[in-house]
């Protein structure tokens, strides 16, 4: 049998679908998966004044701060993606988003945070900032949370599972699930892009929060009337790479190649598929 449950987490509605076990086992697995998502949100939310990330952003200006396993894993991954993309993905964009009013300024934050991922000094389970920084991990944490929840469901021995967090999607099991996104200029319409089997996809766009996605260097608004979807082995990678692709599509094939990922760029009626071989145009078919 198959069960579906949805709860509000990570600033969106997270839906979990599972199959391949009795109902009581499925319900128990779903509960554990949502609990795992709650742990990640409590650690890595920029908006939450009581989160671990908020504490880090207050204290890491002054010295080393110990990290939880989740925070250490996501900081390490964020720096890996920043290095691989030469800063097209930059977790230190938090200061820019605070200045623009997109993120809250919590007490104790620096007044003039810079954007410079190289000033993040990570030493295993601790971190410090060499310059005034505000780290925002929302460009990667939602994908990490989806992967963490899916790992819980996999460990439960289920035959199939899907975790969908408002555009960040990962699944395993037999069969395939349709991968559809909102049309970037008509978000009440959807566009079917592909079918997803074992793996993950993430989409970045400005459907409902215009101006929320910014270039880390220029501050330019990204994905104005466009959307970027990345398909990868895991959702954290897909989530991070959408930002790198949006920031510089011309350089994206090289970054995608490093992670074995693919990208789909929608801009009005035009679609482009990108991978290590470059970009190729395709027609966009809408669905109601």
C-alpha positions as CSV (number, residue, x, y, z in Angstrom):
1,X,0.0,0.0,0.0
2,X,1.0,3.7,-0.4
3,X,0.6,6.5,2.2
4,X,1.0,10.2,1.7
5,X,1.4,12.8,4.5
6,X,2.2,16.5,4.4
7,X,3.4,18.9,7.0
8,X,4.6,22.6,7.0
9,X,8.4,22.7,7.3
10,X,11.3,24.5,5.7
11,X,9.2,27.4,4.7
12,X,7.0,25.3,2.5
13,X,4.6,22.2,2.6
14,X,6.7,19.0,2.7
15,X,5.0,15.9,1.3
16,X,6.2,12.4,2.0
17,X,4.9,9.4,0.1
18,X,5.9,5.9,1.0
19,X,5.1,2.3,0.0
20,X,6.1,-1.3,0.6
21,X,5.2,-2.0,4.2
22,X,2.1,-2.4,6.5
23,X,0.3,0.8,7.3
24,X,1.6,1.1,10.9
25,X,5.2,0.7,9.7
26,X,4.7,3.3,7.0
27,X,3.1,5.8,9.5
28,X,6.0,5.3,11.9
29,X,8.6,5.8,9.2
30,X,6.9,9.0,8.0
31,X,6.9,10.3,11.6
32,X,10.6,9.7,11.9
33,X,11.3,11.4,8.6
34,X,9.4,14.5,9.6
35,X,11.2,14.5,13.0
36,X,14.5,14.4,11.1
37,X,13.4,17.4,9.0
38,X,12.5,19.3,12.2
39,X,16.0,18.7,13.5
40,X,17.6,20.1,10.4
41,X,15.3,23.2,10.5
42,X,16.1,23.8,14.1
43,X,19.8,23.8,13.3
44,X,20.0,25.6,10.1
45,X,17.2,28.2,9.8
46,X,18.3,31.8,9.3
47,X,14.9,33.1,10.1
48,X,14.7,31.4,13.6
49,X,16.4,33.6,16.2
50,X,17.0,30.5,18.4
51,X,18.6,28.3,15.7
52,X,22.1,27.0,15.8
53,X,22.9,29.0,12.6
54,X,21.8,32.2,14.2
55,X,24.1,31.5,17.2
56,X,26.9,30.8,14.8
57,X,26.4,34.0,12.9
58,X,26.5,35.9,16.2
59,X,29.6,34.3,17.7
60,X,31.8,33.1,14.8
61,X,32.9,36.8,14.2
62,X,34.8,36.5,17.6
63,X,36.3,33.1,17.5
64,X,35.8,29.4,17.0
65,X,32.3,28.0,17.4
66,X,31.5,24.3,17.8
67,X,29.1,22.8,15.2
68,X,26.5,20.1,15.5
69,X,27.0,17.2,13.0
70,X,24.3,18.6,10.7
71,X,25.8,22.1,10.7
72,X,29.3,20.7,10.2
73,X,28.1,18.6,7.2
74,X,26.3,21.5,5.6
75,X,29.0,24.0,6.1
76,X,31.5,21.6,4.6
77,X,29.3,21.0,1.6
78,X,28.6,24.7,1.1
79,X,32.3,25.4,0.9
80,X,32.8,22.5,-1.5
81,X,30.1,24.0,-3.8
82,X,31.6,27.5,-3.5
83,X,35.0,26.3,-4.4
84,X,33.7,24.1,-7.3
85,X,31.7,27.0,-8.8
86,X,34.3,29.8,-8.0
87,X,31.7,31.5,-5.8
88,X,28.7,31.3,-8.1
89,X,27.2,29.4,-5.1
90,X,28.1,31.5,-2.1
91,X,26.7,30.9,1.4
92,X,27.9,34.2,2.7
93,X,25.2,36.1,0.7
94,X,23.2,36.4,3.9
95,X,24.4,40.0,4.5
96,X,23.2,41.1,1.1
97,X,19.8,39.5,1.8
98,X,19.5,41.1,5.2
99,X,20.4,44.5,3.7
100,X,17.6,44.1,1.1
101,X,15.1,43.1,3.7
102,X,14.8,39.5,2.5
103,X,16.1,38.1,5.7
104,X,15.8,39.3,9.3
105,X,18.6,41.1,11.2
106,X,18.8,39.3,14.5
107,X,20.4,41.0,17.6
108,X,24.1,40.5,17.7
109,X,24.6,40.4,13.9
110,X,27.3,42.5,12.4
111,X,26.1,45.8,11.0
112,X,28.0,45.6,7.7
113,X,28.5,42.0,6.7
114,X,30.5,41.3,3.5
115,X,30.0,38.6,0.9
116,X,33.1,36.5,0.9
117,X,32.9,32.7,1.3
118,X,36.7,32.4,1.5
119,X,36.5,34.1,4.9
120,X,34.7,31.0,6.3
121,X,37.3,29.0,8.2
122,X,36.2,25.4,8.9
123,X,38.1,23.1,11.0
124,X,36.2,19.8,11.2
125,X,33.5,20.4,13.8
126,X,34.1,24.1,14.4
127,X,33.9,27.3,12.4
128,X,35.0,30.9,12.6
129,X,34.7,33.9,10.3
130,X,37.8,35.9,9.3
131,X,35.6,38.8,8.2
132,X,32.1,40.1,9.2
133,X,29.8,37.6,7.6
134,X,26.3,36.4,7.7
135,X,26.0,32.8,6.4
136,X,22.7,31.8,4.9
137,X,22.4,28.1,4.2
138,X,18.9,28.2,2.8
139,X,20.4,27.6,-0.7
140,X,21.5,24.1,0.4
141,X,19.8,23.2,3.7
142,X,16.4,22.3,2.2
143,X,18.0,19.8,-0.1
144,X,20.0,18.5,2.8
145,X,16.8,18.1,4.8
146,X,15.1,16.2,2.0
147,X,18.1,13.8,1.7
148,X,18.1,13.3,5.5
149,X,14.4,12.4,5.5
150,X,14.8,10.1,2.5
151,X,17.7,8.3,4.3
152,X,15.4,7.7,7.3
153,X,12.8,6.1,4.9
154,X,15.5,4.0,3.2
155,X,16.7,2.8,6.5
156,X,13.2,1.7,7.3
157,X,13.4,-0.9,4.5
158,X,10.6,0.6,2.4
159,X,10.1,-0.4,-1.2
160,X,9.7,3.2,-2.4
161,X,9.6,6.7,-1.0
162,X,9.4,10.3,-2.2
163,X,10.1,13.5,-0.3
164,X,8.9,16.7,-1.9
165,X,9.7,20.0,-0.2
166,X,8.2,22.7,-2.5
167,X,10.5,22.2,-5.5
168,X,13.2,20.1,-3.8
169,X,12.4,16.4,-4.6
170,X,14.1,13.1,-4.0
171,X,12.9,9.5,-4.4
172,X,13.9,5.9,-4.5
173,X,12.1,2.7,-5.6
174,X,10.7,1.1,-8.7
175,X,8.9,3.1,-11.3
176,X,9.2,6.8,-12.0
177,X,7.5,10.0,-10.9
178,X,6.7,12.9,-13.3
179,X,8.9,16.0,-12.7
180,X,6.8,19.1,-13.3
181,X,7.5,22.7,-12.5
182,X,5.5,25.9,-12.7
183,X,5.8,28.0,-15.8
184,X,8.2,30.8,-14.8
185,X,6.0,33.5,-16.3
186,X,2.6,31.9,-15.7
187,X,3.0,30.1,-12.4
188,X,-0.6,28.8,-12.4
189,X,0.5,26.6,-15.3
190,X,2.9,23.6,-15.1
191,X,5.5,22.3,-17.4
192,X,6.4,18.6,-17.4
193,X,10.2,18.3,-17.8
194,X,11.0,14.6,-17.3
195,X,10.4,11.5,-15.2
196,X,12.4,11.0,-12.0
197,X,13.4,7.5,-10.9
198,X,16.1,7.1,-8.3
199,X,17.6,10.5,-7.6
200,X,16.7,14.1,-6.9
201,X,15.7,17.4,-8.5
202,X,15.6,21.0,-7.3
203,X,14.1,24.2,-8.8
204,X,15.0,27.8,-8.2
205,X,12.7,30.6,-9.4
206,X,11.0,33.8,-8.4
207,X,7.4,32.7,-8.6
208,X,6.2,34.0,-5.3
209,X,9.2,35.9,-3.8
210,X,10.5,38.2,-6.5
211,X,14.0,39.4,-5.8
212,X,14.8,36.6,-3.3
213,X,17.5,35.0,-5.4
214,X,20.5,37.3,-5.9
215,X,23.9,37.1,-7.6
216,X,26.5,36.8,-4.8
217,X,28.8,39.4,-6.4
218,X,26.7,41.9,-8.2
219,X,23.5,41.6,-6.1
220,X,21.5,41.3,-9.4
221,X,18.2,39.6,-9.2
222,X,18.4,36.1,-10.7
223,X,15.7,34.1,-12.5
224,X,13.5,37.1,-13.3
225,X,10.9,35.4,-15.6
226,X,13.0,32.2,-15.7
227,X,13.5,29.0,-13.7
228,X,16.4,26.6,-13.2
229,X,15.9,22.9,-12.4
230,X,18.9,20.7,-11.6
231,X,18.8,16.9,-11.6
232,X,21.5,15.1,-9.5
233,X,22.1,12.1,-7.4
234,X,21.1,13.8,-4.2
235,X,18.9,16.8,-3.4
236,X,21.6,18.9,-1.6
237,X,23.7,18.9,-4.8
238,X,20.7,19.7,-7.0
239,X,19.7,22.5,-4.6
240,X,23.1,24.1,-4.5
241,X,23.7,23.9,-8.3
242,X,20.5,25.7,-9.2
243,X,22.1,28.8,-7.8
244,X,25.3,28.4,-9.7
245,X,23.4,27.8,-12.9
246,X,21.2,30.8,-12.4
247,X,24.2,33.0,-11.6
248,X,26.1,32.2,-14.8
249,X,24.5,29.8,-17.3
250,X,27.5,30.1,-19.6
251,X,29.9,28.6,-17.0
252,X,27.3,26.1,-15.7
253,X,28.2,23.1,-17.9
254,X,31.7,22.9,-16.3
255,X,30.2,23.0,-12.8
256,X,27.5,20.5,-13.7
257,X,30.1,18.1,-15.0
258,X,32.0,18.1,-11.7
259,X,28.9,16.7,-10.0
260,X,27.5,14.5,-12.8
261,X,24.4,16.7,-12.8
262,X,22.1,18.1,-15.5
263,X,20.1,21.3,-15.7
264,X,17.0,22.6,-17.4
265,X,16.6,26.3,-17.9
266,X,13.1,27.7,-18.7
267,X,12.8,31.2,-20.0
268,X,9.3,31.9,-21.4
269,X,8.6,29.6,-24.2
270,X,12.2,28.6,-24.6
271,X,13.8,25.6,-22.8
272,X,17.4,24.6,-22.7
273,X,18.9,21.4,-21.4
274,X,22.4,21.6,-20.0
275,X,25.1,19.1,-19.0
276,X,28.8,18.5,-19.4
277,X,28.3,18.8,-23.2
278,X,26.8,22.3,-23.1
279,X,23.3,23.7,-23.7
280,X,20.7,22.4,-26.1
281,X,17.4,24.0,-26.9
282,X,14.1,22.1,-26.7
283,X,10.4,23.0,-27.1
284,X,8.4,23.7,-23.9
285,X,5.1,21.9,-23.7
286,X,2.7,23.3,-21.1
287,X,0.2,21.4,-19.0
288,X,-2.9,22.9,-17.4
